[in-house]
Amino acid sequence: MDTATVEVVVVMGAKVLERFPAGSPRGSWPAEEYAARRRAQGEPATVVMDLKTDAFLVVVPAREDK
């Protein structure tokens, strides 16, 4: 797990499912499409922007394993 992913997990309490470069010609669309597919499968996926790595992250709330 890279530093940016660790920071997202700690700050947001979220698990990063996938990352997409912000500089792609389609912008956030690939991330939004991926998140929509995950939501269709019942996961509460959200897209956030990681300014440090210039990437769109698809995240879900972290589950507390007890």
mmCIF file as gemmi writes it, N, C-alpha and C atoms, coordinates in Angstrom:
data_model
loop_
_atom_site.group_PDB
_atom_site.id
_atom_site.type_symbol
_atom_site.label_atom_id
_atom_site.label_alt_id
_atom_site.label_comp_id
_atom_site.label_asym_id
_atom_site.label_entity_id
_atom_site.label_seq_id
_atom_site.pdbx_PDB_ins_code
_atom_site.Cartn_x
_atom_site.Cartn_y
_atom_site.Cartn_z
_atom_site.occupancy
_atom_site.B_iso_or_equiv
_atom_site.pdbx_formal_charge
_atom_site.auth_seq_id
_atom_site.auth_asym_id
_atom_site.pdbx_PDB_model_num
ATOM 1 N N . MET Axp A 1 ? 0.858 -1.173 0 1 0 ? 1 A 1
ATOM 2 C CA . MET Axp A 1 ? 0 0 0 1 0 ? 1 A 1
ATOM 3 C C . MET Axp A 1 ? 0.902 1.233 0 1 0 ? 1 A 1
ATOM 4 N N . ASP Axp A 2 ? 0.657 2.165 -0.944 1 0 ? 2 A 1
ATOM 5 C CA . ASP Axp A 2 ? 1.495 3.348 -1.018 1 0 ? 2 A 1
ATOM 6 C C . ASP Axp A 2 ? 1.065 4.389 0.022 1 0 ? 2 A 1
ATOM 7 N N . THR Axp A 3 ? 1.874 5.418 0.177 1 0 ? 3 A 1
ATOM 8 C CA . THR Axp A 3 ? 1.631 6.439 1.197 1 0 ? 3 A 1
ATOM 9 C C . THR Axp A 3 ? 0.301 7.146 0.997 1 0 ? 3 A 1
ATOM 10 N N . ALA Axp A 4 ? -0.026 7.489 -0.253 1 0 ? 4 A 1
ATOM 11 C CA . ALA Axp A 4 ? -1.295 8.188 -0.523 1 0 ? 4 A 1
ATOM 12 C C . ALA Axp A 4 ? -2.482 7.324 -0.128 1 0 ? 4 A 1
ATOM 13 N N . THR Axp A 5 ? -2.411 6.036 -0.417 1 0 ? 5 A 1
ATOM 14 C CA . THR Axp A 5 ? -3.505 5.132 -0.059 1 0 ? 5 A 1
ATOM 15 C C . THR Axp A 5 ? -3.647 5.052 1.449 1 0 ? 5 A 1
ATOM 16 N N . VAL Axp A 6 ? -2.539 4.953 2.153 1 0 ? 6 A 1
ATOM 17 C CA . VAL Axp A 6 ? -2.564 4.901 3.614 1 0 ? 6 A 1
ATOM 18 C C . VAL Axp A 6 ? -3.203 6.174 4.162 1 0 ? 6 A 1
ATOM 19 N N . GLU Axp A 7 ? -2.848 7.331 3.61 1 0 ? 7 A 1
ATOM 20 C CA . GLU Axp A 7 ? -3.415 8.595 4.073 1 0 ? 7 A 1
ATOM 21 C C . GLU Axp A 7 ? -4.922 8.627 3.863 1 0 ? 7 A 1
ATOM 22 N N . VAL Axp A 8 ? -5.404 8.154 2.718 1 0 ? 8 A 1
ATOM 23 C CA . VAL Axp A 8 ? -6.843 8.137 2.46 1 0 ? 8 A 1
ATOM 24 C C . VAL Axp A 8 ? -7.549 7.237 3.462 1 0 ? 8 A 1
ATOM 25 N N . VAL Axp A 9 ? -6.984 6.072 3.709 1 0 ? 9 A 1
ATOM 26 C CA . VAL Axp A 9 ? -7.585 5.134 4.654 1 0 ? 9 A 1
ATOM 27 C C . VAL Axp A 9 ? -7.656 5.764 6.04 1 0 ? 9 A 1
ATOM 28 N N . VAL Axp A 10 ? -6.598 6.419 6.46 1 0 ? 10 A 1
ATOM 29 C CA . VAL Axp A 10 ? -6.55 7.015 7.798 1 0 ? 10 A 1
ATOM 30 C C . VAL Axp A 10 ? -7.47 8.224 7.896 1 0 ? 10 A 1
ATOM 31 N N . VAL Axp A 11 ? -7.385 9.137 6.952 1 0 ? 11 A 1
ATOM 32 C CA . VAL Axp A 11 ? -8.15 10.385 7.022 1 0 ? 11 A 1
ATOM 33 C C . VAL Axp A 11 ? -9.634 10.147 6.785 1 0 ? 11 A 1
ATOM 34 N N . MET Axp A 12 ? -9.98 9.371 5.774 1 0 ? 12 A 1
ATOM 35 C CA . MET Axp A 12 ? -11.381 9.171 5.417 1 0 ? 12 A 1
ATOM 36 C C . MET Axp A 12 ? -11.996 7.949 6.07 1 0 ? 12 A 1
ATOM 37 N N . GLY Axp A 13 ? -11.185 7.07 6.623 1 0 ? 13 A 1
ATOM 38 C CA . GLY Axp A 13 ? -11.717 5.815 7.112 1 0 ? 13 A 1
ATOM 39 C C . GLY Axp A 13 ? -12.283 5.013 5.953 1 0 ? 13 A 1
ATOM 40 N N . ALA Axp A 14 ? -11.598 5.043 4.81 1 0 ? 14 A 1
ATOM 41 C CA . ALA Axp A 14 ? -12.089 4.392 3.604 1 0 ? 14 A 1
ATOM 42 C C . ALA Axp A 14 ? -11.042 3.456 3.03 1 0 ? 14 A 1
ATOM 43 N N . LYS Axp A 15 ? -11.538 2.458 2.296 1 0 ? 15 A 1
ATOM 44 C CA . LYS Axp A 15 ? -10.66 1.521 1.599 1 0 ? 15 A 1
ATOM 45 C C . LYS Axp A 15 ? -10.63 1.92 0.126 1 0 ? 15 A 1
ATOM 46 N N . VAL Axp A 16 ? -9.433 2.024 -0.448 1 0 ? 16 A 1
ATOM 47 C CA . VAL Axp A 16 ? -9.286 2.369 -1.858 1 0 ? 16 A 1
ATOM 48 C C . VAL Axp A 16 ? -9.433 1.098 -2.694 1 0 ? 16 A 1
ATOM 49 N N . LEU Axp A 17 ? -10.413 1.088 -3.59 1 0 ? 17 A 1
ATOM 50 C CA . LEU Axp A 17 ? -10.638 -0.062 -4.465 1 0 ? 17 A 1
ATOM 51 C C . LEU Axp A 17 ? -9.809 0.035 -5.737 1 0 ? 17 A 1
ATOM 52 N N . GLU Axp A 18 ? -9.723 1.235 -6.295 1 0 ? 18 A 1
ATOM 53 C CA . GLU Axp A 18 ? -9.04 1.428 -7.578 1 0 ? 18 A 1
ATOM 54 C C . GLU Axp A 18 ? -8.624 2.878 -7.714 1 0 ? 18 A 1
ATOM 55 N N . ARG Axp A 19 ? -7.604 3.116 -8.519 1 0 ? 19 A 1
ATOM 56 C CA . ARG Axp A 19 ? -7.165 4.493 -8.781 1 0 ? 19 A 1
ATOM 57 C C . ARG Axp A 19 ? -7.055 4.7 -10.278 1 0 ? 19 A 1
ATOM 58 N N . PHE Axp A 20 ? -7.366 5.923 -10.723 1 0 ? 20 A 1
ATOM 59 C CA . PHE Axp A 20 ? -7.348 6.276 -12.132 1 0 ? 20 A 1
ATOM 60 C C . PHE Axp A 20 ? -6.614 7.605 -12.285 1 0 ? 20 A 1
ATOM 61 N N . PRO Axp A 21 ? -5.668 7.711 -13.225 1 0 ? 21 A 1
ATOM 62 C CA . PRO Axp A 21 ? -4.932 8.966 -13.399 1 0 ? 21 A 1
ATOM 63 C C . PRO Axp A 21 ? -5.856 10.111 -13.813 1 0 ? 21 A 1
ATOM 64 N N . ALA Axp A 22 ? -5.686 11.241 -13.181 1 0 ? 22 A 1
ATOM 65 C CA . ALA Axp A 22 ? -6.525 12.398 -13.485 1 0 ? 22 A 1
ATOM 66 C C . ALA Axp A 22 ? -6.196 12.987 -14.846 1 0 ? 22 A 1
ATOM 67 N N . GLY Axp A 23 ? -5.013 12.734 -15.355 1 0 ? 23 A 1
ATOM 68 C CA . GLY Axp A 23 ? -4.6 13.298 -16.634 1 0 ? 23 A 1
ATOM 69 C C . GLY Axp A 23 ? -5.082 12.532 -17.844 1 0 ? 23 A 1
ATOM 70 N N . SER Axp A 24 ? -5.909 11.516 -17.646 1 0 ? 24 A 1
ATOM 71 C CA . SER Axp A 24 ? -6.381 10.751 -18.8 1 0 ? 24 A 1
ATOM 72 C C . SER Axp A 24 ? -7.321 11.616 -19.639 1 0 ? 24 A 1
ATOM 73 N N . PRO Axp A 25 ? -7.43 11.335 -20.933 1 0 ? 25 A 1
ATOM 74 C CA . PRO Axp A 25 ? -8.286 12.159 -21.799 1 0 ? 25 A 1
ATOM 75 C C . PRO Axp A 25 ? -9.752 12.186 -21.376 1 0 ? 25 A 1
ATOM 76 N N . ARG Axp A 26 ? -10.209 11.154 -20.698 1 0 ? 26 A 1
ATOM 77 C CA . ARG Axp A 26 ? -11.614 11.094 -20.29 1 0 ? 26 A 1
ATOM 78 C C . ARG Axp A 26 ? -11.843 11.647 -18.881 1 0 ? 26 A 1
ATOM 79 N N . GLY Axp A 27 ? -10.804 12.162 -18.246 1 0 ? 27 A 1
ATOM 80 C CA . GLY Axp A 27 ? -10.95 12.745 -16.916 1 0 ? 27 A 1
ATOM 81 C C . GLY Axp A 27 ? -11.414 11.734 -15.885 1 0 ? 27 A 1
ATOM 82 N N . SER Axp A 28 ? -12.467 12.077 -15.143 1 0 ? 28 A 1
ATOM 83 C CA . SER Axp A 28 ? -12.952 11.216 -14.064 1 0 ? 28 A 1
ATOM 84 C C . SER Axp A 28 ? -13.91 10.134 -14.546 1 0 ? 28 A 1
ATOM 85 N N . TRP Axp A 29 ? -14.279 10.128 -15.825 1 0 ? 29 A 1
ATOM 86 C CA . TRP Axp A 29 ? -15.278 9.175 -16.305 1 0 ? 29 A 1
ATOM 87 C C . TRP Axp A 29 ? -14.94 7.727 -15.988 1 0 ? 29 A 1
ATOM 88 N N . PRO Axp A 30 ? -13.7 7.252 -16.229 1 0 ? 30 A 1
ATOM 89 C CA . PRO Axp A 30 ? -13.416 5.849 -15.912 1 0 ? 30 A 1
ATOM 90 C C . PRO Axp A 30 ? -13.643 5.527 -14.429 1 0 ? 30 A 1
ATOM 91 N N . ALA Axp A 31 ? -13.269 6.447 -13.561 1 0 ? 31 A 1
ATOM 92 C CA . ALA Axp A 31 ? -13.472 6.242 -12.125 1 0 ? 31 A 1
ATOM 93 C C . ALA Axp A 31 ? -14.954 6.223 -11.798 1 0 ? 31 A 1
ATOM 94 N N . GLU Axp A 32 ? -15.711 7.149 -12.387 1 0 ? 32 A 1
ATOM 95 C CA . GLU Axp A 32 ? -17.152 7.21 -12.139 1 0 ? 32 A 1
ATOM 96 C C . GLU Axp A 32 ? -17.853 5.949 -12.656 1 0 ? 32 A 1
ATOM 97 N N . GLU Axp A 33 ? -17.431 5.459 -13.822 1 0 ? 33 A 1
ATOM 98 C CA . GLU Axp A 33 ? -18.021 4.245 -14.383 1 0 ? 33 A 1
ATOM 99 C C . GLU Axp A 33 ? -17.716 3.032 -13.508 1 0 ? 33 A 1
ATOM 100 N N . TYR Axp A 34 ? -16.483 2.955 -13.02 1 0 ? 34 A 1
ATOM 101 C CA . TYR Axp A 34 ? -16.089 1.849 -12.139 1 0 ? 34 A 1
ATOM 102 C C . TYR Axp A 34 ? -16.906 1.898 -10.846 1 0 ? 34 A 1
ATOM 103 N N . ALA Axp A 35 ? -17.017 3.088 -10.267 1 0 ? 35 A 1
ATOM 104 C CA . ALA Axp A 35 ? -17.791 3.241 -9.031 1 0 ? 35 A 1
ATOM 105 C C . ALA Axp A 35 ? -19.255 2.87 -9.254 1 0 ? 35 A 1
ATOM 106 N N . ALA Axp A 36 ? -19.814 3.242 -10.401 1 0 ? 36 A 1
ATOM 107 C CA . ALA Axp A 36 ? -21.212 2.908 -10.702 1 0 ? 36 A 1
ATOM 108 C C . ALA Axp A 36 ? -21.396 1.391 -10.781 1 0 ? 36 A 1
ATOM 109 N N . ARG Axp A 37 ? -20.429 0.694 -11.392 1 0 ? 37 A 1
ATOM 110 C CA . ARG Axp A 37 ? -20.52 -0.775 -11.45 1 0 ? 37 A 1
ATOM 111 C C . ARG Axp A 37 ? -20.47 -1.373 -10.052 1 0 ? 37 A 1
ATOM 112 N N . ARG Axp A 38 ? -19.614 -0.841 -9.191 1 0 ? 38 A 1
ATOM 113 C CA . ARG Axp A 38 ? -19.522 -1.348 -7.818 1 0 ? 38 A 1
ATOM 114 C C . ARG Axp A 38 ? -20.802 -1.069 -7.043 1 0 ? 38 A 1
ATOM 115 N N . ARG Axp A 39 ? -21.39 0.118 -7.259 1 0 ? 39 A 1
ATOM 116 C CA . ARG Axp A 39 ? -22.658 0.447 -6.586 1 0 ? 39 A 1
ATOM 117 C C . ARG Axp A 39 ? -23.765 -0.49 -7.053 1 0 ? 39 A 1
ATOM 118 N N . ALA Axp A 40 ? -23.752 -0.841 -8.334 1 0 ? 40 A 1
ATOM 119 C CA . ALA Axp A 40 ? -24.751 -1.772 -8.87 1 0 ? 40 A 1
ATOM 120 C C . ALA Axp A 40 ? -24.625 -3.146 -8.218 1 0 ? 40 A 1
ATOM 121 N N . GLN Axp A 41 ? -23.415 -3.458 -7.707 1 0 ? 41 A 1
ATOM 122 C CA . GLN Axp A 41 ? -23.174 -4.721 -7.011 1 0 ? 41 A 1
ATOM 123 C C . GLN Axp A 41 ? -23.436 -4.602 -5.509 1 0 ? 41 A 1
ATOM 124 N N . GLY Axp A 42 ? -23.906 -3.425 -5.087 1 0 ? 42 A 1
ATOM 125 C CA . GLY Axp A 42 ? -24.269 -3.245 -3.685 1 0 ? 42 A 1
ATOM 126 C C . GLY Axp A 42 ? -23.205 -2.616 -2.803 1 0 ? 42 A 1
ATOM 127 N N . GLU Axp A 43 ? -22.09 -2.166 -3.378 1 0 ? 43 A 1
ATOM 128 C CA . GLU Axp A 43 ? -21.053 -1.514 -2.574 1 0 ? 43 A 1
ATOM 129 C C . GLU Axp A 43 ? -21.239 0.001 -2.635 1 0 ? 43 A 1
ATOM 130 N N . PRO Axp A 44 ? -21.079 0.696 -1.523 1 0 ? 44 A 1
ATOM 131 C CA . PRO Axp A 44 ? -21.262 2.15 -1.503 1 0 ? 44 A 1
ATOM 132 C C . PRO Axp A 44 ? -20.011 2.89 -2.01 1 0 ? 44 A 1
ATOM 133 N N . ALA Axp A 45 ? -19.653 2.668 -3.267 1 0 ? 45 A 1
ATOM 134 C CA . ALA Axp A 45 ? -18.427 3.245 -3.831 1 0 ? 45 A 1
ATOM 135 C C . ALA Axp A 45 ? -18.603 4.727 -4.143 1 0 ? 45 A 1
ATOM 136 N N . THR Axp A 46 ? -17.543 5.48 -3.877 1 0 ? 46 A 1
ATOM 137 C CA . THR Axp A 46 ? -17.516 6.917 -4.115 1 0 ? 46 A 1
ATOM 138 C C . THR Axp A 46 ? -16.203 7.272 -4.793 1 0 ? 46 A 1
ATOM 139 N N . VAL Axp A 47 ? -16.213 8.311 -5.624 1 0 ? 47 A 1
ATOM 140 C CA . VAL Axp A 47 ? -14.988 8.789 -6.272 1 0 ? 47 A 1
ATOM 141 C C . VAL Axp A 47 ? -14.509 10.026 -5.534 1 0 ? 47 A 1
ATOM 142 N N . VAL Axp A 48 ? -13.221 10.029 -5.194 1 0 ? 48 A 1
ATOM 143 C CA . VAL Axp A 48 ? -12.595 11.192 -4.569 1 0 ? 48 A 1
ATOM 144 C C . VAL Axp A 48 ? -11.332 11.532 -5.349 1 0 ? 48 A 1
ATOM 145 N N . MET Axp A 49 ? -10.903 12.768 -5.256 1 0 ? 49 A 1
ATOM 146 C CA . MET Axp A 49 ? -9.699 13.213 -5.937 1 0 ? 49 A 1
ATOM 147 C C . MET Axp A 49 ? -8.549 13.246 -4.943 1 0 ? 49 A 1
ATOM 148 N N . ASP Axp A 50 ? -7.443 12.594 -5.298 1 0 ? 50 A 1
ATOM 149 C CA . ASP Axp A 50 ? -6.221 12.653 -4.496 1 0 ? 50 A 1
ATOM 150 C C . ASP Axp A 50 ? -5.302 13.663 -5.169 1 0 ? 50 A 1
ATOM 151 N N . LEU Axp A 51 ? -5.255 14.873 -4.624 1 0 ? 51 A 1
ATOM 152 C CA . LEU Axp A 51 ? -4.466 15.94 -5.23 1 0 ? 51 A 1
ATOM 153 C C . LEU Axp A 51 ? -2.97 15.648 -5.208 1 0 ? 51 A 1
ATOM 154 N N . LYS Axp A 52 ? -2.527 14.956 -4.185 1 0 ? 52 A 1
ATOM 155 C CA . LYS Axp A 52 ? -1.096 14.66 -4.052 1 0 ? 52 A 1
ATOM 156 C C . LYS Axp A 52 ? -0.576 13.798 -5.198 1 0 ? 52 A 1
ATOM 157 N N . THR Axp A 53 ? -1.372 12.808 -5.613 1 0 ? 53 A 1
ATOM 158 C CA . THR Axp A 53 ? -0.933 11.901 -6.677 1 0 ? 53 A 1
ATOM 159 C C . THR Axp A 53 ? -1.621 12.196 -8.001 1 0 ? 53 A 1
ATOM 160 N N . ASP Axp A 54 ? -2.476 13.221 -8.047 1 0 ? 54 A 1
ATOM 161 C CA . ASP Axp A 54 ? -3.207 13.598 -9.25 1 0 ? 54 A 1
ATOM 162 C C . ASP Axp A 54 ? -3.958 12.397 -9.819 1 0 ? 54 A 1
ATOM 163 N N . ALA Axp A 55 ? -4.773 11.79 -8.957 1 0 ? 55 A 1
ATOM 164 C CA . ALA Axp A 55 ? -5.529 10.604 -9.361 1 0 ? 55 A 1
ATOM 165 C C . ALA Axp A 55 ? -6.921 10.639 -8.742 1 0 ? 55 A 1
ATOM 166 N N . PHE Axp A 56 ? -7.856 10 -9.443 1 0 ? 56 A 1
ATOM 167 C CA . PHE Axp A 56 ? -9.185 9.788 -8.902 1 0 ? 56 A 1
ATOM 168 C C . PHE Axp A 56 ? -9.181 8.429 -8.221 1 0 ? 56 A 1
ATOM 169 N N . LEU Axp A 57 ? -9.67 8.374 -6.99 1 0 ? 57 A 1
ATOM 170 C CA . LEU Axp A 57 ? -9.711 7.134 -6.233 1 0 ? 57 A 1
ATOM 171 C C . LEU Axp A 57 ? -11.161 6.698 -6.06 1 0 ? 57 A 1
ATOM 172 N N . VAL Axp A 58 ? -11.406 5.42 -6.236 1 0 ? 58 A 1
ATOM 173 C CA . VAL Axp A 58 ? -12.718 4.858 -5.94 1 0 ? 58 A 1
ATOM 174 C C . VAL Axp A 58 ? -12.593 4.22 -4.568 1 0 ? 58 A 1
ATOM 175 N N . VAL Axp A 59 ? -13.387 4.708 -3.628 1 0 ? 59 A 1
ATOM 176 C CA . VAL Axp A 59 ? -13.28 4.254 -2.241 1 0 ? 59 A 1
ATOM 177 C C . VAL Axp A 59 ? -14.617 3.75 -1.716 1 0 ? 59 A 1
ATOM 178 N N . VAL Axp A 60 ? -14.536 2.906 -0.703 1 0 ? 60 A 1
ATOM 179 C CA . VAL Axp A 60 ? -15.704 2.451 0.054 1 0 ? 60 A 1
ATOM 180 C C . VAL Axp A 60 ? -15.375 2.639 1.521 1 0 ? 60 A 1
ATOM 181 N N . PRO Axp A 61 ? -16.389 2.84 2.368 1 0 ? 61 A 1
ATOM 182 C CA . PRO Axp A 61 ? -16.111 2.951 3.808 1 0 ? 61 A 1
ATOM 183 C C . PRO Axp A 61 ? -15.365 1.713 4.297 1 0 ? 61 A 1
ATOM 184 N N . ALA Axp A 62 ? -14.364 1.942 5.123 1 0 ? 62 A 1
ATOM 185 C CA . ALA Axp A 62 ? -13.598 0.816 5.682 1 0 ? 62 A 1
ATOM 186 C C . ALA Axp A 62 ? -14.496 0.017 6.614 1 0 ? 62 A 1
ATOM 187 N N . ARG Axp A 63 ? -14.385 -1.284 6.501 1 0 ? 63 A 1
ATOM 188 C CA . ARG Axp A 63 ? -15.147 -2.171 7.395 1 0 ? 63 A 1
ATOM 189 C C . ARG Axp A 63 ? -14.301 -2.464 8.614 1 0 ? 63 A 1
ATOM 190 N N . GLU Axp A 64 ? -14.946 -2.461 9.725 1 0 ? 64 A 1
ATOM 191 C CA . GLU Axp A 64 ? -14.247 -2.821 10.956 1 0 ? 64 A 1
ATOM 192 C C . GLU Axp A 64 ? -14.4 -4.309 11.164 1 0 ? 64 A 1
ATOM 193 N N . ASP Axp A 65 ? -13.294 -5.024 11.032 1 0 ? 65 A 1
ATOM 194 C CA . ASP Axp A 65 ? -13.313 -6.473 11.248 1 0 ? 65 A 1
ATOM 195 C C . ASP Axp A 65 ? -13.103 -6.733 12.722 1 0 ? 65 A 1
ATOM 196 N N . LYS Axp A 66 ? -14.094 -7.352 13.312 1 0 ? 66 A 1
ATOM 197 C CA . LYS Axp A 66 ? -13.994 -7.634 14.746 1 0 ? 66 A 1
ATOM 198 C C . LYS Axp A 66 ? -13.971 -9.124 14.97 1 0 ? 66 A 1
